[in-house]
Amino acid sequence: MTDALFWHRLHFGFTVTYHYLFPQLTMGLAFLIVLFKWRAFRTGSTLHADAARFWARIFGVSFALGVVTGIPMEFQFGTNWARFSQFAGGVIGQTLAMEGIFAFFLESTFLGLFLYGEKRFGPRLHLASAIALWVGSWLSGYFIIATNAFMQNPVGHTVAPDGRLQLADFWGFVLNPWAVWQYLHNMTASVVTASFVVAGVGAFWMLSGVHRDHARLALRTGVITGLVASCLMIFPTGDRHGKLLAEKQPATLAAMEGLFESKPDAALAIIGQPDVEHRRLENPVVVPGMLSFLVYGSFGSTVTGLDAFPTDRWPDNIELLYYAYHVMAGLGTMFIALLALAALQLWRGRLETSPGLLWALMLAMPFPYIATTAGWMTAEMGRQPWLVYGLMRTADGTSPRVSAGNTLFTLLGFAGLYLVMGVLFLYLVGREIAHGPGAPHGGVDAGERPVLAEEAT
């Protein structure tokens, strides 16, 4: 790998990873805000209405940072990946434009209406604005994932006489099966992230002895939605996505599992260290036959290993790919265990009096971010050495006139700027959490009655 290619990849990898810290929270919170508003609309609960307003303010802060960190990525397609943009722009430009024109403006418009229009709209229209905010947020996510899915599984295109890709089947491109399952998996992960944040904040309030009614509501909502979403991450979304990998990117699946030799009764590796030089998995702890069963539904089925492919078609960094995948899968399993225990204590009425479990929920807030980052690393490193799978190699998609030095210089600039923005984000969110739900500047809004403790049950 040339120096320029390395820095181009690191530059985009850093900016996209940092950017996604914010949309995953907003997309998950959009769903939870609808749940709070729906409950408030149906029952007249001030508690749920205050919760919706509070989490909408957190949504607003995260949305603003997501916009600021997302805009540079659009420009990087031209500055860092010019040949890729020339090659595939006739296809992926469709979804990128739709994300910006339709979904982004829908999301940002209804966020403003939701935050500032409650007294003017009334309960019914305010609920509608919350639903529109959710739809806009999730629609935006679909267009981005459809773009990525084309790079993973290119469909709906044709090759023009000049060698560039052109869109041939719009609906085939937009409804790419890879996009559908990747989208469901990704959006479920966003709900997991938001649920852990909501439950973690509720645990913090409960341990601090403040906002106890809202703490109970946050714990109940976060634990239940988080548990359901975590289970959906494994089945059916994760299961189906794994089967697509076996069908479309078998070398990627083999590298993720550390499977160097094709074999029937292929074992599922729980832990182990891939030794690429000697083509083996060291110190493995495995479940015999389980990989064959998960991929093909039969313990005796043969799973294709890396030995079936030339080495120039292997993922570039098998070790990092293997560990990223296992971090994602391992954390997902731990999430289910923690949330199932919390749900059991919630059902028994003992969660708020279980300080150890409350501490675990509070301290677990960063880990969904780690899991989603590892998941995207798995998807992107697994596609290598292809930029558009089977059509364009990553090494052929860069901007040849942008030197490694220029790329490194701007990367350092982004790192410094994003550090400042990260500190600002933590300050603003921390201030909102310390203030708690209710009116943004203290007190109770006109026309609202005080929150009653029994509304939390």
C-alpha positions as CSV (number, residue, x, y, z in Angstrom):
1,M,0.0,0.0,0.0
2,T,1.4,3.4,-1.0
3,D,1.7,6.2,1.5
4,A,-0.9,8.3,-0.2
5,L,-3.4,5.4,-0.3
6,F,-2.8,4.7,3.4
7,W,-3.4,8.4,4.4
8,H,-6.5,8.7,2.1
9,R,-8.0,5.6,3.8
10,L,-7.1,6.8,7.3
11,H,-8.4,10.3,6.6
12,F,-11.8,9.0,5.4
13,G,-12.0,6.3,8.1
14,F,-11.3,8.8,10.9
15,T,-13.9,11.4,9.7
16,V,-16.6,8.8,9.0
17,T,-16.1,7.0,12.3
18,Y,-16.2,10.2,14.2
19,H,-19.2,11.5,12.3
20,Y,-21.2,8.3,13.0
21,L,-21.0,8.8,16.7
22,F,-23.8,11.4,16.4
23,P,-26.3,10.0,13.8
24,Q,-26.5,6.6,15.6
25,L,-27.8,8.4,18.7
26,T,-30.2,10.7,16.8
27,M,-31.7,7.9,14.8
28,G,-32.3,5.8,17.9
29,L,-33.6,8.7,19.9
30,A,-36.0,9.7,17.1
31,F,-37.8,6.3,17.7
32,L,-37.8,6.7,21.4
33,I,-39.2,10.2,21.3
34,V,-42.1,9.0,19.2
35,L,-42.8,6.4,21.9
36,F,-42.7,9.1,24.6
37,K,-45.0,11.4,22.6
38,W,-47.4,8.6,21.7
39,R,-47.8,7.7,25.4
40,A,-48.2,11.4,26.3
41,F,-50.8,11.9,23.6
42,R,-52.8,8.8,24.6
43,T,-52.8,9.3,28.4
44,G,-52.1,13.0,28.9
45,S,-49.0,12.1,30.9
46,T,-46.9,15.2,31.6
47,L,-44.1,12.9,32.6
48,H,-43.9,11.4,29.1
49,A,-44.3,14.8,27.5
50,D,-41.4,16.2,29.5
51,A,-39.3,13.1,28.6
52,A,-39.9,13.7,24.9
53,R,-38.9,17.3,25.2
54,F,-35.8,16.5,27.2
55,W,-34.5,13.8,24.8
56,A,-35.4,16.1,21.8
57,R,-33.0,18.6,23.2
58,I,-30.3,15.9,23.4
59,F,-31.3,15.0,19.8
60,G,-30.8,18.6,18.7
61,V,-27.3,18.8,20.1
62,S,-26.3,15.5,18.5
63,F,-28.0,16.4,15.2
64,A,-26.1,19.7,15.0
65,L,-22.7,17.9,15.6
66,G,-23.7,15.3,13.1
67,V,-24.4,17.8,10.4
68,V,-21.1,19.7,11.0
69,T,-19.1,16.4,10.9
70,G,-21.0,15.0,7.9
71,I,-20.6,17.8,5.5
72,P,-16.8,17.3,5.0
73,M,-17.3,13.7,4.0
74,E,-19.3,14.8,1.0
75,F,-16.4,16.9,-0.2
76,Q,-13.9,14.0,0.4
77,F,-15.5,12.1,-2.4
78,G,-14.0,14.8,-4.7
79,T,-10.9,15.7,-2.8
80,N,-9.6,12.3,-1.7
81,W,-11.5,9.8,-4.0
82,A,-11.8,11.6,-7.3
83,R,-11.4,8.5,-9.5
84,F,-14.0,6.7,-7.5
85,S,-16.4,9.6,-7.9
86,Q,-15.8,9.7,-11.7
87,F,-16.3,5.9,-11.9
88,A,-19.4,5.4,-9.7
89,G,-20.8,8.9,-9.3
90,G,-23.5,8.2,-12.0
91,V,-25.0,5.7,-9.6
92,I,-24.3,6.6,-6.0
93,G,-24.9,10.3,-6.7
94,Q,-28.6,9.5,-6.8
95,T,-28.9,8.3,-3.2
96,L,-26.5,10.9,-1.9
97,A,-28.6,13.7,-3.5
98,M,-31.8,12.2,-2.2
99,E,-30.3,12.0,1.3
100,G,-29.5,15.7,1.2
101,I,-32.5,17.1,-0.6
102,F,-35.3,15.0,0.9
103,A,-34.4,13.3,4.1
104,F,-32.0,15.9,5.6
105,F,-34.4,18.8,5.0
106,L,-37.3,16.8,6.3
107,E,-35.4,15.8,9.4
108,S,-34.1,19.3,10.2
109,T,-37.4,21.1,9.4
110,F,-39.4,18.9,11.7
111,L,-36.8,19.0,14.4
112,G,-37.3,22.8,14.6
113,L,-41.1,22.4,14.5
114,F,-40.9,19.8,17.3
115,L,-38.7,21.8,19.5
116,Y,-40.4,25.1,19.2
117,G,-43.9,24.5,17.9
118,E,-45.7,22.5,20.7
119,K,-47.9,25.3,22.0
120,R,-48.8,26.4,18.5
121,F,-49.6,23.0,17.1
122,G,-51.4,21.2,20.0
123,P,-50.9,17.6,20.9
124,R,-52.0,15.9,17.7
125,L,-49.8,18.0,15.3
126,H,-46.9,17.9,17.7
127,L,-47.1,14.1,17.7
128,A,-47.2,14.2,13.9
129,S,-44.0,16.4,13.9
130,A,-42.3,13.8,16.1
131,I,-43.3,11.0,13.7
132,A,-42.1,13.1,10.7
133,L,-38.8,13.7,12.6
134,W,-38.4,9.9,13.0
135,V,-39.3,9.2,9.4
136,G,-36.8,11.8,8.1
137,S,-34.1,10.5,10.3
138,W,-34.5,6.9,9.3
139,L,-35.1,7.8,5.6
140,S,-31.8,9.7,5.7
141,G,-30.1,6.6,7.1
142,Y,-31.5,4.4,4.3
143,F,-30.2,6.5,1.5
144,I,-26.7,6.5,3.0
145,I,-26.8,2.7,3.6
146,A,-28.1,2.1,0.1
147,T,-25.1,3.9,-1.2
148,N,-22.8,1.8,0.9
149,A,-24.7,-1.4,-0.1
150,F,-24.0,-0.7,-3.7
151,M,-20.2,-0.6,-2.9
152,Q,-20.7,-4.0,-1.1
153,N,-23.0,-5.6,-3.6
154,P,-23.2,-3.5,-6.9
155,V,-26.6,-4.0,-8.6
156,G,-28.8,-2.0,-10.9
157,H,-26.0,-0.5,-13.0
158,T,-24.5,-0.7,-16.4
159,V,-21.1,0.1,-17.8
160,A,-21.0,3.1,-20.2
161,P,-18.7,3.1,-23.2
162,D,-16.2,5.3,-21.4
163,G,-16.0,2.7,-18.6
164,R,-18.0,4.6,-16.0
165,L,-21.0,3.2,-14.2
166,Q,-24.5,4.4,-15.1
167,L,-27.7,3.7,-13.3
168,A,-29.8,1.2,-15.2
169,D,-32.4,0.1,-12.7
170,F,-33.3,2.6,-10.0
171,W,-35.5,0.4,-7.9
172,G,-33.1,-2.5,-8.2
173,F,-30.4,-0.2,-6.9
174,V,-32.4,1.3,-4.1
175,L,-34.0,-2.0,-3.0
176,N,-30.7,-3.9,-3.1
177,P,-31.2,-6.9,-0.8
178,W,-27.9,-6.0,0.8
179,A,-29.2,-2.5,1.6
180,V,-32.4,-3.8,3.1
181,W,-30.8,-6.2,5.6
182,Q,-27.8,-3.8,6.3
183,Y,-30.3,-1.1,7.0
184,L,-32.4,-3.1,9.4
185,H,-29.3,-4.2,11.2
186,N,-27.9,-0.7,11.4
187,M,-31.2,1.0,12.6
188,T,-31.7,-1.7,15.2
189,A,-28.2,-0.9,16.4
190,S,-29.1,2.8,16.6
191,V,-32.0,1.9,18.9
192,V,-29.6,-0.2,21.1
193,T,-27.3,2.8,21.4
194,A,-30.1,5.2,22.3
195,S,-31.6,2.7,24.7
196,F,-28.4,2.3,26.6
197,V,-28.0,6.1,26.7
198,V,-31.5,6.6,28.0
199,A,-31.2,3.8,30.6
200,G,-27.7,5.0,31.6
201,V,-29.0,8.5,32.2
202,G,-31.9,7.1,34.2
203,A,-29.4,5.0,36.3
204,F,-27.3,8.2,36.9
205,W,-30.4,10.1,38.1
206,M,-31.5,7.2,40.3
207,L,-28.0,6.8,41.9
208,S,-27.9,10.6,42.4
209,G,-31.3,10.7,44.0
210,V,-32.7,13.3,41.5
211,H,-35.5,13.3,39.0
212,R,-36.6,9.9,40.3
213,D,-39.9,9.7,38.4
214,H,-38.1,10.4,35.1
215,A,-35.3,8.0,36.2
216,R,-37.8,5.2,36.5
217,L,-39.3,6.0,33.1
218,A,-35.9,6.2,31.5
219,L,-34.8,2.9,33.0
220,R,-38.0,1.1,32.0
221,T,-38.0,2.4,28.4
222,G,-34.2,2.0,27.9
223,V,-34.1,-1.6,29.3
224,I,-37.1,-2.9,27.5
225,T,-36.4,-1.4,24.1
226,G,-32.7,-2.1,24.4
227,L,-33.3,-5.8,25.1
228,V,-35.7,-6.2,22.2
229,A,-33.4,-4.4,19.8
230,S,-30.4,-6.3,21.0
231,C,-32.1,-9.6,20.3
232,L,-33.2,-8.4,16.8
233,M,-29.5,-7.5,16.2
234,I,-28.7,-11.3,16.3
235,F,-31.9,-12.6,14.7
236,P,-33.1,-12.0,12.1
237,T,-31.0,-9.0,11.0
238,G,-27.5,-10.3,11.9
239,D,-28.4,-13.9,10.8
240,R,-29.6,-12.8,7.4
241,H,-26.7,-10.5,6.9
242,G,-24.3,-13.3,7.6
243,K,-26.0,-15.5,5.0
244,L,-25.6,-12.7,2.5
245,L,-21.9,-12.5,3.2
246,A,-21.6,-16.3,2.6
247,E,-23.3,-15.8,-0.8
248,K,-21.8,-12.5,-2.0
249,Q,-18.5,-12.1,-0.1
250,P,-17.4,-15.6,1.0
251,A,-13.7,-14.5,1.4
252,T,-14.9,-11.8,3.9
253,L,-16.9,-14.3,6.0
254,A,-13.9,-16.6,6.1
255,A,-11.6,-13.9,7.3
256,M,-14.1,-12.7,9.9
257,E,-14.2,-16.2,11.3
258,G,-10.5,-17.0,10.9
259,L,-11.4,-19.9,8.6
260,F,-8.3,-20.5,6.5
261,E,-9.4,-23.9,5.1
262,S,-12.7,-24.9,3.5
263,K,-14.3,-27.7,5.5
264,P,-17.6,-29.3,6.5
265,D,-18.7,-29.1,10.1
266,A,-17.0,-25.8,10.3
267,A,-16.5,-24.6,13.8
268,L,-17.6,-21.2,15.1
269,A,-14.6,-19.4,16.7
270,I,-15.5,-17.8,20.0
271,I,-11.9,-16.5,20.6
272,G,-8.6,-17.1,19.0
273,Q,-5.7,-15.3,17.3
274,P,-5.4,-15.5,13.5
275,D,-1.9,-16.3,12.3
276,V,-2.1,-15.3,8.6
277,E,1.5,-16.2,7.8
278,H,0.9,-19.9,8.9
279,R,-2.8,-19.8,7.9
280,R,-4.2,-21.0,11.2
281,L,-6.1,-19.8,14.2
282,E,-4.1,-20.0,17.3
283,N,-5.5,-20.9,20.8
284,P,-9.0,-21.2,19.5
285,V,-12.1,-21.8,21.6
286,V,-14.7,-23.0,19.2
287,V,-18.2,-24.5,18.9
288,P,-17.9,-27.5,16.5
289,G,-20.1,-27.4,13.5
290,M,-21.9,-24.2,14.5
291,L,-20.6,-22.0,11.7
292,S,-21.9,-24.5,9.1
293,F,-25.2,-24.5,10.8
294,L,-25.5,-20.8,11.1
295,V,-24.6,-20.1,7.5
296,Y,-26.4,-23.0,5.8
297,G,-28.7,-24.6,8.4
298,S,-26.8,-27.9,8.4
299,F,-23.9,-29.0,10.5
300,G,-22.4,-31.0,7.7
301,S,-22.4,-28.1,5.1
302,T,-19.0,-27.0,3.8
303,V,-18.1,-23.4,4.5
304,T,-15.6,-21.9,2.0
305,G,-12.3,-20.9,3.6
306,L,-9.6,-18.4,2.5
307,D,-7.7,-21.2,0.8
308,A,-10.3,-21.1,-2.0
309,F,-9.3,-17.6,-3.1
310,P,-6.1,-16.1,-4.4
311,T,-4.3,-14.0,-1.8
312,D,-4.7,-10.8,-3.8
313,R,-8.5,-11.1,-3.1
314,W,-8.1,-11.6,0.6
315,P,-9.1,-8.7,2.8
316,D,-6.1,-6.4,3.4
317,N,-6.0,-6.7,7.2
318,I,-7.4,-10.1,8.3
319,E,-6.3,-9.7,11.9
320,L,-8.0,-6.4,12.5
321,L,-11.1,-7.6,10.6
322,Y,-11.3,-10.7,12.7
323,Y,-10.9,-8.8,16.0
324,A,-13.4,-6.1,15.0
325,Y,-16.0,-8.7,14.1
326,H,-15.5,-10.5,17.4
327,V,-15.6,-7.3,19.4
328,M,-18.9,-6.5,17.8
329,A,-20.4,-9.9,18.3
330,G,-19.0,-10.3,21.8
331,L,-20.4,-7.0,23.0
332,G,-23.8,-7.7,21.4
333,T,-24.0,-10.9,23.5
334,M,-23.0,-9.0,26.6
335,F,-25.7,-6.4,26.0
336,I,-28.4,-9.1,25.9
337,A,-27.1,-10.6,29.2
338,L,-27.0,-7.2,31.0
339,L,-30.3,-6.0,29.7
340,A,-32.0,-9.4,30.4
341,L,-30.8,-9.2,34.0
342,A,-32.0,-5.6,34.3
343,A,-35.4,-6.6,32.8
344,L,-35.7,-9.4,35.3
345,Q,-35.0,-6.9,38.2
346,L,-37.4,-4.4,36.6
347,W,-40.1,-7.1,36.4
348,R,-39.5,-7.9,40.1
349,G,-39.6,-4.2,41.0
350,R,-36.1,-4.2,42.3
351,L,-34.1,-2.5,39.6
352,E,-34.0,1.0,41.2
353,T,-32.8,-0.6,44.5
354,S,-30.0,-2.6,42.7
355,P,-27.0,-0.2,42.8
356,G,-24.6,-2.6,41.2
357,L,-26.9,-3.1,38.2
358,L,-27.5,0.7,38.0
359,W,-23.8,1.3,38.0
360,A,-23.4,-1.3,35.2
361,L,-26.1,0.3,33.1
362,M,-24.5,3.8,33.6
363,L,-21.0,2.6,32.8
364,A,-22.2,0.6,29.8
365,M,-23.2,3.7,27.8
366,P,-20.0,4.0,25.8
367,F,-20.0,0.3,24.8
368,P,-22.7,0.4,22.1
369,Y,-20.6,3.1,20.4
370,I,-17.6,0.7,20.5
371,A,-19.8,-2.1,19.1
372,T,-21.2,-0.1,16.2
373,T,-17.7,1.3,15.3
374,A,-16.4,-2.3,15.3
375,G,-19.4,-3.3,13.1
376,W,-18.7,-0.7,10.5
377,M,-15.0,-1.5,10.6
378,T,-16.0,-5.1,9.9
379,A,-18.1,-4.1,6.9
380,E,-15.6,-1.7,5.4
381,M,-12.4,-3.8,6.0
382,G,-14.2,-6.9,4.9
383,R,-15.0,-5.3,1.5
384,Q,-11.3,-4.8,0.8
385,P,-9.4,-4.8,-1.5
386,W,-12.4,-3.6,-3.4
387,L,-13.9,-0.1,-3.3
388,V,-16.8,-1.3,-5.4
389,Y,-16.9,-5.0,-4.8
390,G,-15.6,-6.8,-7.9
391,L,-15.5,-3.7,-10.0
392,M,-13.0,-1.2,-8.6
393,R,-10.1,-1.7,-6.3
394,T,-9.5,0.7,-3.5
395,A,-6.0,1.5,-4.8
396,D,-7.6,2.7,-8.1
397,G,-10.1,5.1,-6.5
398,T,-7.9,7.8,-4.9
399,S,-7.1,11.3,-6.1
400,P,-3.6,11.0,-7.6
401,R,-2.9,14.7,-7.4
402,V,-3.5,14.9,-3.7
403,S,-0.2,14.0,-1.9
404,A,0.2,12.1,1.3
405,G,1.5,15.2,3.0
406,N,-1.6,17.2,2.1
407,T,-3.8,14.5,3.3
408,L,-2.0,14.1,6.6
409,F,-2.1,17.9,7.1
410,T,-5.8,18.1,6.7
411,L,-6.2,14.9,8.9
412,L,-4.4,16.7,11.7
413,G,-6.6,19.7,11.3
414,F,-9.8,17.6,11.4
415,A,-8.5,15.8,14.5
416,G,-7.9,19.1,16.4
417,L,-11.2,20.5,15.3
418,Y,-13.2,17.4,16.2
419,L,-11.5,17.3,19.6
420,V,-12.9,20.7,20.4
421,M,-16.3,19.7,19.0
422,G,-16.3,16.6,21.1
423,V,-15.6,18.5,24.3
424,L,-18.4,21.0,23.4
425,F,-20.8,18.1,22.8
426,L,-20.0,16.5,26.1
427,Y,-20.4,19.9,27.9
428,L,-23.8,20.6,26.3
429,V,-25.2,17.2,26.9
430,G,-23.8,17.1,30.4
431,R,-25.5,20.4,31.1
432,E,-28.8,19.1,29.9
433,I,-28.5,15.9,32.0
434,A,-27.6,17.9,35.1
435,H,-30.5,20.2,34.6
436,G,-32.9,17.3,33.9
437,P,-36.3,17.2,32.2
438,G,-38.8,19.9,32.4
439,A,-38.7,23.4,31.0
440,P,-35.4,24.2,29.3
441,H,-34.7,27.2,31.7
442,G,-36.3,25.9,34.8
443,G,-39.8,25.9,36.2
444,V,-42.9,24.6,34.6
445,D,-44.3,25.7,31.3
446,A,-47.5,27.7,31.4
447,G,-50.5,25.4,31.2
448,E,-48.7,22.4,32.5
449,R,-49.4,20.8,35.8
450,P,-46.5,19.4,37.9
451,V,-45.3,15.9,37.3
452,L,-46.9,13.3,39.6
453,A,-44.9,10.5,41.0
454,E,-47.5,7.9,40.2
455,E,-47.2,8.7,36.5
456,A,-43.9,6.9,36.4
457,T,-45.6,3.5,37.1
